[in-house]
């Protein structure tokens, strides 16, 4: 028997068996029980994410006559709220449009953050250095002029921070490292929810 021809085949077989064993051992640890559902159809894509104590459900769908579903278990990750002053803040990891960001805050019995003073602005500045985050500030028509209003209807105190003028489609605001800027409400951004403590 010529070992030079047989040895590579044996080594390949051992590597395959080792990989299969590792796969069987570690996949249950990587994907523990929870719920993720993927539904695919034809022509469009819809992504829905909901969080609850039993799991995170993700559905991706496209229109078709038949749909295939695959379920995988993923652990539920609780939201981590940070306390500052008299409020709790949640800084999202995901990105959504402004209206969906607001809806996610409402689901958590909160609202998009309203920045009331320089100390709160400094707290948020330190948390938003790595990305743009929607805040509860929108450009609204007030008579013949446009004004920046917070979610609670109060007008922006211009001494708190300055913003460049908004262009035609920039009616929402994001913050990054303390700098607030007008953006399109359809832009995908992180967001900050605030609820009173």
NORSULFEN-V733727 format. One record per pair of residues at least 12 apart in sequence whose ideal C-beta (glycine too) atoms are under 8 Angstrom apart, sorted by the first residue. I is the first residue (numbers start at 1). GAP is how many residues later the second one is. Records with the same first field share a line. If there is no record, write none. Layout:
I->GAP + GAP
//
This chain:
31->41 + 42 + 43
32->41 + 42 + 43
33->22 + 40 + 42
34->20 + 21 + 22 + 39 + 40 + 41 + 42
35->19 + 20 + 21 + 22 + 36 + 37 + 38 + 39
36->19 + 20 + 21 + 22 + 35 + 36 + 37 + 38
37->20 + 21 + 22 + 32 + 33 + 34
38->20 + 21 + 22 + 31 + 32
39->20 + 21 + 22 + 28 + 29 + 30
40->20 + 21 + 22 + 24 + 27 + 28
41->20 + 21 + 22 + 23 + 25 + 26
42->20 + 21 + 22
43->19 + 20 + 21
44->17 + 18 + 19
45->15 + 16 + 17
46->13 + 14 + 15 + 16
47->12 + 13
49->45
51->25 + 26 + 28
52->24
53->23
54->22
55->18 + 19 + 20 + 21
56->18 + 20 + 21
79->29
81->114
82->45
83->114
84->36 + 39
85->34 + 35 + 38
86->110 + 111
87->107 + 108 + 109 + 110
88->22 + 106 + 107 + 108 + 109
89->24 + 34 + 35 + 38 + 103 + 104 + 105
90->15 + 18 + 20 + 102 + 103 + 104
91->36 + 37 + 42 + 99 + 101
92->12 + 41 + 98 + 99 + 100 + 101
93->97
94->96
95->93 + 94 + 95
96->92 + 93 + 95
97->88 + 89 + 90 + 91
98->36 + 40 + 74 + 87 + 88 + 89 + 91 + 93
99->86
101->33 + 88 + 90
102->32 + 34 + 49 + 89
104->87 + 89
105->86 + 88 + 89
108->85 + 87
109->86
110->83 + 84 + 85
111->25 + 40 + 41 + 82 + 83 + 84
112->22 + 23 + 24 + 39 + 79 + 80 + 81 + 82
113->22 + 23 + 79 + 80 + 81
114->21 + 22 + 23 + 36 + 37 + 38 + 40 + 80
115->20 + 22 + 45 + 46 + 60
117->43
118->42
121->39 + 40 + 57
122->56
124->51 + 54 + 68
125->50 + 52 + 53
127->65
128->47 + 48 + 49 + 50 + 62 + 64
129->47 + 48
131->45 + 58 + 59
132->42 + 43 + 44 + 51 + 57 + 58
133->41 + 42 + 43 + 56 + 57 + 58 + 59
134->38 + 39 + 40 + 55 + 56 + 57 + 58
135->38 + 39 + 40 + 45 + 56 + 57
136->14 + 15 + 16 + 58
137->12 + 13 + 14 + 19 + 35 + 36 + 43
138->13 + 33 + 34 + 35 + 47
139->27 + 31 + 32 + 33 + 34 + 43
140->31
146->20
148->15 + 25
161->17 + 18 + 19
163->17 + 18 + 19
164->17 + 18
165->17
166->16
167->15
169->15 + 17
170->12 + 13 + 14
171->13 + 14
172->12 + 13 + 15
174->13 + 15
175->17
//
